[in-house]
């Protein structure tokens, strides 16, 4: 357990929860929280913020239902 963790509450869609659970299972993490922390660490250290936040990606528009495995 690296670093002090704080519990927070925020809203995400059901498909994102499914994605985090899939990551948890695939990489044998203890929780979906760990999966999210890995994603956030990537964004903080290696992610191209311009590409991440300035490109519009709508995976729930029209007939799309969100993340799919």
N, C-alpha and C positions, 0 to 999 in steps of 0.2 A: 504494500500500500504506500505508494509514493505521494507525498504531499497531503495536506489537510483537505478533506472534502466537505462541502456544505450541501445540504439537501435544498433543492430549489424546485419550484413548480412552474411549469409553462405548458402551453397547449401545442400539440402536434396531431397530425392526422393519424387515423388507424393504420394506414398503409406504412407510415414511417415506423410505427411501433413494430409492425410485422418485419420490416427491413432490419431494425435493430435486433430483434429476436433471431432472425436468420443469421446475422453476423455473429451474434453471441454463440449460437450453436455451431456454425461453421468453423469458428476459430477457438472454440472451447473456452470462452470467457465465462467468468462467474455470473455476470449480469449484463443486461442490455445497457446499463449505465456505463460499463467499461467500453462497450462498443461506441457509444456516443462520445466518451472522453477521447478515444483514439481518433475519431473523425475530427473533433475540435482541435486536438493536438496537431493533426495534419494541416488543418486550415491555418493554425497559428504559426506553424514553422515552415511548411513547404507549399502551402496553397498560394495560387496566384489570385490575390484578392480582387483585382480588376476583372479577371475572368469569372471568378466565383460570383461576385455580387453585381456586376454590370451586364451580364448576359441573362436575358429573360428566359427562364425555363418553366414552362407550365405543364406539369405532368398530370394535372387534374382538369384541364380545359376540354370542352367538347365531350367526346366519347371516352376519353382516357379516365382511368380510375385511380391513378397514382402509381406507386412503385409496384413492380411485378418481379417475382423471382425468375 
